[in-house]
Amino acid sequence: MSRFSADPCEEVKVARFILEAVGLRQFGPRVVACPTCARAEIDVFKLANEIEERAMKLKDPITISVMGCVVNGPGEAQEADFGITGGKEKGMIYVGGEQRKVVPENKLVDELFGEIEKRRKGEK
């Protein structure tokens, strides 16, 4: 009996991540999140999971960053196509490395995907 077995769906995710990491294939969106620390002022884990779940429905090869604080967040968000940098119960949304707007934490995911949809439609 193996302690390292997982649902086959998880194994497929890992295989895709490996192919992307070695540059052999791009499968669509990539979500980068901080590991969280004492500086995080939003629920990074919850947001990252929700964003990853919604992003998997997209086909575009975009990078989305989810960072919990204003220390490392802006740098990571500037490197991503879209990003969230956390603050106290709110967050800054970045588009194309530029600060776009500040929204309450409970609206971050919807606002982020609103910005992604605008870009997909060619809007600014």
C-alpha positions in Angstrom: 0.0 0.0 0.0 1.4 3.4 -1.0 1.0 6.5 1.2 1.6 8.7 -1.8 -1.3 7.7 -4.0 -3.9 10.2 -5.0 -7.0 10.6 -7.0 -6.0 10.2 -10.7 -7.3 13.7 -11.4 -4.6 15.1 -9.0 -1.9 13.0 -10.9 -3.0 14.6 -14.2 -2.7 18.1 -12.6 0.9 17.3 -11.5 1.8 15.9 -14.9 0.6 19.2 -16.5 2.6 21.3 -14.0 5.7 19.3 -14.8 5.3 19.8 -18.6 4.8 23.5 -18.0 7.7 23.8 -15.6 10.2 22.3 -18.2 8.7 24.4 -20.9 7.3 21.6 -23.1 3.7 22.8 -23.0 1.5 25.7 -21.8 -2.0 24.5 -20.7 -3.7 27.8 -19.9 -3.7 29.9 -16.7 -1.2 29.6 -14.0 -1.9 30.7 -10.4 1.0 31.8 -8.2 0.3 32.3 -4.5 2.4 33.2 -1.6 2.8 30.6 1.2 1.4 33.1 3.6 3.1 34.4 6.7 2.3 36.7 9.7 2.1 39.7 7.3 -0.9 38.3 5.3 -4.0 40.4 6.0 -6.4 38.5 3.7 -7.2 34.8 3.5 -4.7 33.8 0.8 -5.4 30.1 0.9 -9.1 30.6 0.4 -8.7 33.2 -2.4 -6.0 31.2 -4.2 -8.2 28.0 -4.2 -11.2 29.9 -5.4 -9.2 31.7 -8.1 -7.5 28.5 -9.2 -10.9 26.7 -9.5 -12.4 29.5 -11.6 -9.2 29.9 -13.7 -9.1 26.3 -14.7 -12.2 27.1 -16.9 -10.1 29.5 -18.9 -8.0 28.5 -21.9 -5.8 31.6 -22.0 -2.1 31.1 -21.0 -2.1 33.8 -18.3 -0.4 34.2 -15.0 -2.4 35.3 -11.9 -0.7 36.1 -8.6 -2.4 36.0 -5.2 -0.3 37.7 -2.5 -1.3 38.3 1.0 0.6 41.5 1.9 1.9 44.7 0.6 5.5 43.7 1.2 6.1 41.1 -1.6 2.7 41.4 -3.3 3.4 44.4 -5.6 6.5 43.0 -7.1 4.9 39.6 -7.8 1.7 41.3 -9.1 3.8 43.4 -11.5 5.3 40.3 -13.0 1.9 38.6 -13.5 -0.8 39.3 -16.1 -3.3 39.8 -13.3 -2.7 39.9 -9.6 -4.1 40.5 -6.1 -2.1 42.1 -3.3 -3.8 41.9 0.1 -4.4 44.6 2.7 -6.5 44.7 5.8 -9.8 43.1 4.6 -9.3 44.5 1.1 -7.0 44.0 -1.8 -5.4 45.8 -4.8 -6.1 44.3 -8.2 -3.3 44.5 -10.8 -3.7 44.2 -14.5 -0.7 44.0 -16.8 1.5 44.9 -13.8 -0.4 48.1 -13.1 -2.5 48.9 -10.1 -6.1 49.0 -11.2 -8.3 49.3 -8.1 -8.8 48.5 -4.4 -11.8 46.4 -3.5 -13.1 44.7 -0.3 -11.8 41.1 0.3 -15.2 39.6 -0.3 -15.3 41.1 -3.9 -11.7 40.4 -4.9 -12.3 37.2 -6.9 -15.3 38.6 -8.8 -13.6 41.8 -9.6 -10.4 40.0 -10.7 -12.3 37.8 -13.1 -14.2 40.9 -14.3 -10.8 42.4 -15.3 -9.8 39.1 -16.9 -13.0 39.1 -19.0 -12.5 42.7 -20.0 -9.0 41.8 -21.3 -10.3 38.8 -23.2 -12.8 41.1 -24.9 -10.2 43.6 -25.8 -11.5 46.3 -23.3 -9.2 48.4 -21.2 
